[in-house]
Structure formats: structure tokens, C-alpha cells
Amino acid sequence: MQDHLPKIGFTVTSFDERKGDDPKILAKADLVIVSVPVSATRDVIKKTAKHMKKGSTLVEIASLKSGIHKEMVNIAEVEAVSL
């Protein structure tokens, strides 16, 4: 996705907490895509949602739908989508 989306006109910025990236960058995003191991998904969603602006969309693409979507909706004050 990071290679494809810019080719069709979207700006893509990656964020990796492990690399020391500043989570404030998430507040600028209209769309945040979370793709992490299932065991880390809940914690990452909780941390990520805190920094997102109202009206933005949080998408997670890594889970097996084991309750993650419901938790996303409860945590985030943004639109939550599981693919």
C-alpha cells in the first residue's frame, strides 16, 4: 500500500513507535491503517486512537476479527473499519 497509494495521488506517511516516531503525526491523518500481529492489535489501537483527530478513519487489516472491531468502535472517537 505504501508504494501504491502515492502513485494514485495519496500522501502516505508511515509511523512506527518502535523507531521513535512522534505519535503527533497521527493527528494529521485522515486515514490510519493498523497492520500488526494479532497479539498486539488491541494495544496498538488503544495507543493510536488517542492521537487521531475526530472524523478520521481507523482501519485494521491484521486481525482474525476476534472481537477487535467491537473494541475499536468502543475505543475510538473515529470511524473504525476492519478488513
Backbone torsions as a table, in degrees:
resi	resn	phi	psi	omega
1	MET	NA	-40.7	-176.5
2	GLN	-62.5	-28.5	177.9
3	ASP	-86.5	-35.8	-174.8
4	HIS	-76.6	-46.4	-173.0
5	LEU	-59.1	-40.6	177.5
6	PRO	-62.6	-30.0	179.8
7	LYS	-66.1	-22.2	179.9
8	ILE	-110.6	20.1	169.9
9	GLY	100.6	4.5	-179.4
10	PHE	-97.9	146.6	172.7
11	THR	-89.8	130.1	-178.9
12	VAL	-121.5	128.2	175.9
13	THR	-125.1	127.3	178.8
14	SER	-90.9	155.5	179.6
15	PHE	-137.9	130.1	177.8
16	ASP	-140.8	106.7	-179.8
17	GLU	-56.2	-35.3	-178.4
18	ARG	-64.8	-24.8	179.7
19	LYS	-91.7	2.4	178.6
20	GLY	83.9	15.5	177.6
21	ASP	-62.2	144.1	-178.4
22	ASP	-77.3	120.8	-178.5
23	PRO	-65.1	-12.6	177.6
24	LYS	-61.1	-23.2	178.6
25	ILE	-61.3	-26.9	-179.2
26	LEU	-66.6	-28.0	-179.2
27	ALA	-69.2	-16.3	179.6
28	LYS	-89.9	-12.7	-172.3
29	ALA	-84.7	139.0	171.5
30	ASP	-84.2	-27.1	-178.1
31	LEU	-138.7	129.7	175.4
32	VAL	-122.0	127.0	179.0
33	ILE	-109.8	123.6	179.1
34	VAL	-103.7	124.4	176.7
35	SER	-138.4	93.2	-178.3
36	VAL	-135.2	167.3	175.4
37	PRO	-56.0	145.4	-177.4
38	VAL	-52.2	-38.2	-177.9
39	SER	-64.8	-20.6	-178.9
40	ALA	-103.9	-8.6	-171.2
41	THR	-56.9	-49.9	-177.3
42	ARG	-58.4	-48.1	-178.7
43	ASP	-64.6	-41.2	180.0
44	VAL	-65.3	-40.9	178.0
45	ILE	-61.9	-44.3	179.5
46	LYS	-60.1	-46.4	-179.7
47	LYS	-66.6	-42.0	-176.8
48	THR	-67.0	-47.5	-175.5
49	ALA	-59.4	-32.0	-180.0
50	LYS	-61.1	-26.9	-174.1
51	HIS	-101.0	-7.1	-176.4
52	MET	-83.3	149.9	178.7
53	LYS	-82.4	152.6	175.9
54	LYS	-61.4	141.1	179.0
55	GLY	91.7	-9.5	177.4
56	SER	-83.9	171.0	-176.4
57	THR	-119.8	133.7	176.9
58	LEU	-108.9	122.4	-179.9
59	VAL	-120.3	132.5	172.8
60	GLU	-117.8	137.7	-174.1
61	ILE	-124.1	11.6	-173.8
62	ALA	-108.6	-19.6	-171.1
63	SER	-79.3	169.4	175.1
64	LEU	-99.3	21.2	179.5
65	LYS	62.5	33.0	-178.8
66	SER	-86.9	60.0	178.5
67	GLY	86.5	-2.4	-176.9
68	ILE	-65.0	-44.2	-176.5
69	HIS	-61.1	-44.9	179.6
70	LYS	-59.5	-42.9	179.4
71	GLU	-65.2	-39.1	177.8
72	MET	-59.3	-44.8	-179.0
73	VAL	-63.1	-40.5	-179.4
74	ASN	-70.5	-33.2	-175.7
75	ILE	-83.1	-47.2	-166.9
76	ALA	-89.4	139.6	171.7
77	GLU	-95.1	34.0	179.6
78	VAL	-132.8	169.5	175.5
79	GLU	-68.7	135.1	-177.6
80	ALA	-119.3	130.9	-177.5
81	VAL	-133.0	134.4	172.5
82	SER	-112.0	131.5	177.8
83	LEU	-114.1	NA	NA
